[in-house]
C-alpha cells in the first residue's frame, strides 16, 4: 500500500524506511529541505544500527522517497503517519505539540478524499481529540479525515528491530468500527503474516497514555535502584549484587535495574515531566507527585558522580585531567540530548578539571552542544595524561579496554565506573583503583588503595598547577 510519514527525525525516518522494508511505497515528508536532500541521497542524519542499509536500499529501489511538498503527500496516499517531535515546552514541563498540530492543520485542507492520520509521536492524553477537531475544521466539505493513535515503542540502538518485529501494536480509535482500522491492519499485515505480535485496539485516550506510562514506569525503576544504590554506598553494600538478587524475582525482573548515572535522552526525562504537567491540567496532579522524586533522584546521580571524582582526587578536581569515556546518553546512539555523560563532563570542567571526552558515535553532536570541552578521537587518546578515567556510557569498546594499555598512557590509576559495566576485578588486579556508584568501599585493602590513589592524584594535580 501507499503511505506517508510526516517528520523524518529519529522516529519518522526509521518508520518510513521500515515500512518500505515491509513492502509498502512510502513518502517521507519534512519541512527541513536540507534533511530531505540528505535522505533522498540515502544518507541517515543520525546513528542507528541497521537503518542506513535499509534506507539506502529502498531509496535506490524507488520504494522510498522524501519531499517537503504537503500537496504531493496529500495526493500520494490515504494513510498518513505523524512522527514529528514533541519536545518539552520552553519555560514549562508540558510537551510542545505545536509541530503535531501544524501537520494536521496543513495536511487536512489538501486532502481530496477520505484519509486517516495515524499519530505515532508521544503526546499528552487528549491530543488526538484536539487534532480531530482541527481536521474537522480544516478538511474540505464531504471529506473525512480520521485521527487515530498508534504509539511507537522504539529503543534507540534497536529501532529497526523494534519496528519490524514489535513486541505489541497499539491502535487507538474513536470508533472501533471505523474504516481507519482497515488501513492500519493493512499497514501492519506483513508483520502479522510473518511474525505476529499482540495487537491492542482501544480508545484514543488509552492509546495516548500507553507510551508515556511505560516510560514513567521505566524511569521509576531506574531511579528506584539508584536510590537504593545511595543506601548501599552508605552501608558498604554492593548494588549490582543486590540488583541481581531482586531481579531474579519474576515480578521485578533484572532489566532497567542498572545503577549508575541514570537516564537521559530525548524521551524519558521530558515524557515524565509532560505526564506530570498533563495530570495537573486534568486535576490529578497528586497521582503523579512521585515522578518528581524520580526526576530528582535521576538528576542527583550526576552530582554524585562528580562528587566521587572529587573524592578520589583528594577533595577537589581542580588541576586534574579526567578522561570521560562516553557522550551519548546510551550506547548504540549518537543522541546527546540530556546526556548524563556530557552533563558530568561539563560539571567537571566548571569545577576546574580538564575533561577530555571521547565517544564512538556522538562526538559531532557533543561538540555542537558543549564546544568548550576537550575531545579526543579514541579512548586511549582521551586517557593520555589522565589522572582519572571515568566511564559514562556503556559502549562495548570501553568494557573491552585493556587496563595495561590504558596504564601506558594515563597518569593516574583510578577508574570510575559510572555505569557499573566494567570488569572491576580485572582492573583492580592490574593495579587500578576501581570505584562505582552504589558499590561502597568496604574492604580495608580497597580503602587504603583509594586513599593512596587520592594522594597520588592530588600530588599530580599540584604539579600540573605549578
Buried (B, 14 or more C-beta within 10 A) or exposed (E): BEBBBBBBBBBBBBBBBBBBBBEBBBBBBBBBEEBBEBBBEBEBBBBBBBBBBBBBBBBEEEBBBBBBEBBBBBBBBBBBBBBBBBBBBEEEBBBBBEBBBBBBBBBBBBBEEBBBBBBBBBBBBBBBBBBBEBBEEBBEEEBBBBBBBBBBBBEBBBBBBBBBEBEEBBBBBBEEEBEBBEBBBEBBBBBEEEEEEEBEBBBBBBBBBBBBBBBBEBBBBBBBBBBBBBEBBEEEBBBBEBBEEBBEEEEBEEEBBBBBBBBBBBBBBBBBBBBBBBBBEEEEEEEBEEBEEBBEBBBBBBEBBBEBBBBBBBEBBBBBBBBBBBBBBBBBBBBBBBBBBBBBBBBBBEBBBBBBBBBBBBBBBBBEBBEEBBBBEEBBEBBBBBBBBBBBBBBEEBBEBEBEEBBEBBBBBBBBBBBBBBBBEEBBEBEBBBBBBBBBBEEEEBEEBBBEBBEBBBEBBEEBEE
